[in-house]
Amino acid sequence: MEIAALRYLSRQPDCPYGNIVATTKIAMGTAQAVLRQG
């Protein structure tokens, strides 16, 4: 999920809303990975 979000972010450099969505996806994916490890 993180890679897909980063690719989306790189395709939409001028879209603040897109940046927020991509950042949120990365944060959620990271949180889920941490929860799985714990």
C-alpha distance matrix in Angstrom:
0.0 3.8 5.5 5.2 6.2 8.7 10.0 10.6 12.2 14.4 15.5 16.6 18.5 21.3 19.5 19.4 17.8 14.9 14.6 14.8 12.1 9.6 11.0 10.9 7.1 7.0 10.1 9.2 6.4 9.3 11.8 10.7 10.8 14.1 15.4 14.9 16.8 19.5
3.8 0.0 3.8 5.5 5.1 6.2 8.7 9.8 10.4 12.3 14.3 15.4 16.5 19.5 18.2 17.8 16.9 14.0 12.8 13.3 11.5 8.3 8.9 9.7 6.8 4.8 8.3 8.9 6.3 7.8 11.1 11.2 10.7 13.5 15.6 15.6 16.8 19.4
5.5 3.8 0.0 3.8 5.4 5.0 6.2 8.6 9.7 10.5 12.4 14.3 15.6 19.0 18.1 18.5 18.0 14.6 13.6 15.1 13.3 9.8 11.1 12.7 9.8 8.2 11.9 12.6 10.0 11.4 14.8 14.7 13.8 16.7 18.9 18.5 19.5 22.4
5.2 5.5 3.8 0.0 3.8 5.4 5.1 6.2 8.5 9.9 10.7 12.5 14.6 17.6 16.3 17.1 16.0 12.5 12.5 14.0 11.5 8.5 11.0 12.2 9.1 9.0 12.7 12.9 10.8 13.1 16.1 15.6 15.5 18.7 20.4 20.0 21.6 24.3
6.2 5.1 5.4 3.8 0.0 3.8 5.4 5.0 6.1 8.6 9.9 10.6 12.4 15.1 13.5 13.7 12.8 9.4 9.0 10.2 8.1 4.8 7.3 8.8 6.3 6.4 10.1 10.8 9.7 11.8 14.6 14.9 15.3 17.9 19.6 20.0 21.5 23.9
8.7 6.2 5.0 5.4 3.8 0.0 3.8 5.4 4.9 6.2 8.6 9.9 10.8 14.1 13.5 13.8 13.9 10.6 9.2 11.4 10.4 6.6 8.2 10.9 9.2 7.8 11.4 13.1 11.8 12.9 16.1 16.9 16.6 18.9 21.3 21.6 22.6 25.1
10.0 8.7 6.2 5.1 5.4 3.8 0.0 3.8 5.4 5.1 6.3 8.8 10.5 13.8 13.5 14.8 14.8 11.1 10.8 13.5 12.1 8.8 11.3 13.7 11.7 11.1 14.8 16.1 14.5 16.1 19.3 19.6 19.4 22.0 24.2 24.1 25.3 28.0
10.6 9.8 8.6 6.2 5.0 5.4 3.8 0.0 3.8 5.5 5.1 6.3 8.9 11.6 10.5 12.1 11.5 7.7 8.4 11.0 9.3 6.8 10.1 12.1 10.5 11.1 14.5 15.4 14.7 16.8 19.4 19.8 20.3 22.9 24.6 24.9 26.5 28.9
12.2 10.4 9.7 8.5 6.1 4.9 5.4 3.8 0.0 3.8 5.4 5.2 6.3 9.3 8.7 9.6 10.0 6.6 5.7 8.9 8.6 5.9 8.1 11.1 10.5 10.4 13.4 15.2 15.0 16.3 19.0 20.1 20.5 22.6 24.6 25.4 26.6 28.8
14.4 12.3 10.5 9.9 8.6 6.2 5.1 5.5 3.8 0.0 3.8 5.5 5.8 9.5 10.2 11.9 13.0 9.8 8.9 12.4 12.4 9.6 11.5 14.7 14.0 13.3 16.4 18.4 17.7 18.8 21.8 22.8 22.8 24.9 27.3 27.8 28.7 31.1
15.5 14.3 12.4 10.7 9.9 8.6 6.3 5.1 5.4 3.8 0.0 3.8 6.1 8.8 9.3 12.0 12.7 9.3 9.9 13.4 12.8 10.8 13.5 16.2 15.2 15.4 18.7 20.1 19.5 21.2 24.0 24.7 24.9 27.4 29.4 29.7 31.1 33.5
16.6 15.4 14.3 12.5 10.6 9.9 8.8 6.3 5.2 5.5 3.8 0.0 3.8 5.6 5.5 8.4 9.3 6.4 7.3 10.8 10.9 9.7 12.2 14.8 14.6 15.3 18.0 19.6 19.7 21.3 23.7 24.8 25.5 27.6 29.5 30.3 31.7 33.8
18.5 16.5 15.6 14.6 12.4 10.8 10.5 8.9 6.3 5.8 6.1 3.8 0.0 3.8 5.7 7.8 10.1 8.2 7.4 11.1 12.3 11.0 12.4 15.5 16.0 16.0 18.4 20.6 20.9 21.8 24.3 25.9 26.4 28.1 30.2 31.3 32.4 34.3
21.3 19.5 19.0 17.6 15.1 14.1 13.8 11.6 9.3 9.5 8.8 5.6 3.8 0.0 3.8 6.4 9.1 8.4 8.5 11.6 13.1 12.9 14.3 16.9 17.9 18.4 20.4 22.5 23.3 24.4 26.5 28.1 29.0 30.6 32.5 33.8 35.1 36.8
19.5 18.2 18.1 16.3 13.5 13.5 13.5 10.5 8.7 10.2 9.3 5.5 5.7 3.8 0.0 3.8 5.5 5.2 6.3 8.8 10.1 10.7 12.3 14.3 15.5 16.6 18.4 20.1 21.2 22.7 24.4 25.9 27.2 28.8 30.4 31.8 33.4 34.9
19.4 17.8 18.5 17.1 13.7 13.8 14.8 12.1 9.6 11.9 12.0 8.4 7.8 6.4 3.8 0.0 3.8 5.4 5.0 6.3 8.7 9.9 10.4 12.2 14.2 15.3 16.3 18.2 19.9 21.0 22.4 24.2 25.7 26.9 28.5 30.3 31.8 32.9
17.8 16.9 18.0 16.0 12.8 13.9 14.8 11.5 10.0 13.0 12.7 9.3 10.1 9.1 5.5 3.8 0.0 3.8 5.4 5.1 6.3 8.6 9.9 10.6 12.4 14.3 15.3 16.5 18.3 20.0 21.0 22.5 24.4 25.8 26.9 28.6 30.5 31.6
14.9 14.0 14.6 12.5 9.4 10.6 11.1 7.7 6.6 9.8 9.3 6.4 8.2 8.4 5.2 5.4 3.8 0.0 3.8 5.4 5.1 6.1 8.5 9.8 10.6 12.3 14.2 15.3 16.4 18.3 19.9 21.0 22.6 24.4 25.7 27.0 28.9 30.4
14.6 12.8 13.6 12.5 9.0 9.2 10.8 8.4 5.7 8.9 9.9 7.3 7.4 8.5 6.3 5.0 5.4 3.8 0.0 3.8 5.5 5.1 6.0 8.4 9.9 10.5 12.1 14.1 15.3 16.4 18.2 19.9 21.1 22.5 24.2 25.8 27.2 28.6
14.8 13.3 15.1 14.0 10.2 11.4 13.5 11.0 8.9 12.4 13.4 10.8 11.1 11.6 8.8 6.3 5.1 5.4 3.8 0.0 3.8 5.5 5.1 6.0 8.6 9.9 10.4 12.1 14.1 15.3 16.3 18.2 19.9 21.0 22.3 24.2 25.9 26.9
12.1 11.5 13.3 11.5 8.1 10.4 12.1 9.3 8.6 12.4 12.8 10.9 12.3 13.1 10.1 8.7 6.3 5.1 5.5 3.8 0.0 3.8 5.5 5.1 6.2 8.7 9.9 10.5 12.2 14.2 15.3 16.4 18.4 20.0 21.0 22.5 24.5 25.8
9.6 8.3 9.8 8.5 4.8 6.6 8.8 6.8 5.9 9.6 10.8 9.7 11.0 12.9 10.7 9.9 8.6 6.1 5.1 5.5 3.8 0.0 3.8 5.4 5.1 6.3 8.6 9.9 10.5 12.3 14.2 15.4 16.6 18.5 20.0 21.2 22.9 24.5
11.0 8.9 11.1 11.0 7.3 8.2 11.3 10.1 8.1 11.5 13.5 12.2 12.4 14.3 12.3 10.4 9.9 8.5 6.0 5.1 5.5 3.8 0.0 3.8 5.4 5.1 6.1 8.6 9.8 10.6 12.2 14.2 15.4 16.6 18.3 20.0 21.4 22.7
10.9 9.7 12.7 12.2 8.8 10.9 13.7 12.1 11.1 14.7 16.2 14.8 15.5 16.9 14.3 12.2 10.6 9.8 8.4 6.0 5.1 5.4 3.8 0.0 3.8 5.4 5.1 6.0 8.5 9.8 10.4 12.2 14.2 15.3 16.4 18.3 20.1 21.1
7.1 6.8 9.8 9.1 6.3 9.2 11.7 10.5 10.5 14.0 15.2 14.6 16.0 17.9 15.5 14.2 12.4 10.6 9.9 8.6 6.2 5.1 5.4 3.8 0.0 3.8 5.5 5.1 6.0 8.5 9.9 10.5 12.3 14.3 15.3 16.5 18.5 20.0
7.0 4.8 8.2 9.0 6.4 7.8 11.1 11.1 10.4 13.3 15.4 15.3 16.0 18.4 16.6 15.3 14.3 12.3 10.5 9.9 8.7 6.3 5.1 5.4 3.8 0.0 3.8 5.5 5.1 6.1 8.6 9.9 10.6 12.4 14.3 15.4 16.8 18.5
10.1 8.3 11.9 12.7 10.1 11.4 14.8 14.5 13.4 16.4 18.7 18.0 18.4 20.4 18.4 16.3 15.3 14.2 12.1 10.4 9.9 8.6 6.1 5.1 5.5 3.8 0.0 3.8 5.5 5.1 6.1 8.6 9.9 10.6 12.3 14.3 15.6 16.6
9.2 8.9 12.6 12.9 10.8 13.1 16.1 15.4 15.2 18.4 20.1 19.6 20.6 22.5 20.1 18.2 16.5 15.3 14.1 12.1 10.5 9.9 8.6 6.0 5.1 5.5 3.8 0.0 3.8 5.4 5.1 6.1 8.6 9.9 10.5 12.3 14.4 15.3
6.4 6.3 10.0 10.8 9.7 11.8 14.5 14.7 15.0 17.7 19.5 19.7 20.9 23.3 21.2 19.9 18.3 16.4 15.3 14.1 12.2 10.5 9.8 8.5 6.0 5.1 5.5 3.8 0.0 3.8 5.5 5.2 6.3 8.7 9.9 10.6 12.6 14.4
9.3 7.8 11.4 13.1 11.8 12.9 16.1 16.8 16.3 18.8 21.2 21.3 21.8 24.4 22.7 21.0 20.0 18.3 16.4 15.3 14.2 12.3 10.6 9.8 8.5 6.1 5.1 5.4 3.8 0.0 3.8 5.4 5.1 6.3 8.7 10.0 10.8 12.5
11.8 11.1 14.8 16.1 14.6 16.1 19.3 19.4 19.0 21.8 24.0 23.7 24.3 26.5 24.4 22.4 21.0 19.9 18.2 16.3 15.3 14.2 12.2 10.4 9.9 8.6 6.1 5.1 5.5 3.8 0.0 3.8 5.4 5.1 6.2 8.7 10.0 10.6
10.7 11.2 14.7 15.6 14.9 16.9 19.6 19.8 20.1 22.8 24.7 24.8 25.9 28.1 25.9 24.2 22.5 21.0 19.9 18.2 16.4 15.4 14.2 12.2 10.5 9.9 8.6 6.1 5.2 5.4 3.8 0.0 3.8 5.4 5.1 6.2 8.7 9.9
10.8 10.7 13.8 15.5 15.3 16.6 19.4 20.3 20.5 22.8 24.9 25.5 26.4 29.0 27.2 25.7 24.4 22.6 21.1 19.9 18.4 16.6 15.4 14.2 12.3 10.6 9.9 8.6 6.3 5.1 5.4 3.8 0.0 3.8 5.5 5.1 6.4 8.8
14.1 13.5 16.7 18.7 17.9 18.9 22.0 22.9 22.6 24.9 27.4 27.6 28.1 30.6 28.8 26.9 25.8 24.4 22.5 21.0 20.0 18.5 16.6 15.3 14.3 12.4 10.6 9.9 8.7 6.3 5.1 5.4 3.8 0.0 3.8 5.4 5.2 6.3
15.4 15.6 18.9 20.4 19.6 21.3 24.2 24.6 24.6 27.3 29.4 29.5 30.2 32.5 30.4 28.5 26.9 25.7 24.2 22.3 21.0 20.0 18.3 16.4 15.3 14.3 12.3 10.5 9.9 8.7 6.2 5.1 5.5 3.8 0.0 3.8 5.5 5.1
14.9 15.6 18.5 20.0 20.0 21.6 24.1 24.9 25.4 27.8 29.7 30.3 31.3 33.8 31.8 30.3 28.6 27.0 25.8 24.2 22.5 21.2 20.0 18.3 16.5 15.4 14.3 12.3 10.6 10.0 8.7 6.2 5.1 5.4 3.8 0.0 3.8 5.5
16.8 16.8 19.5 21.6 21.5 22.6 25.3 26.5 26.6 28.7 31.1 31.7 32.4 35.1 33.4 31.8 30.5 28.9 27.2 25.9 24.5 22.9 21.4 20.1 18.5 16.8 15.6 14.4 12.6 10.8 10.0 8.7 6.4 5.2 5.5 3.8 0.0 3.8
19.5 19.4 22.4 24.3 23.9 25.1 28.0 28.9 28.8 31.1 33.5 33.8 34.3 36.8 34.9 32.9 31.6 30.4 28.6 26.9 25.8 24.5 22.7 21.1 20.0 18.5 16.6 15.3 14.4 12.5 10.6 9.9 8.8 6.3 5.1 5.5 3.8 0.0
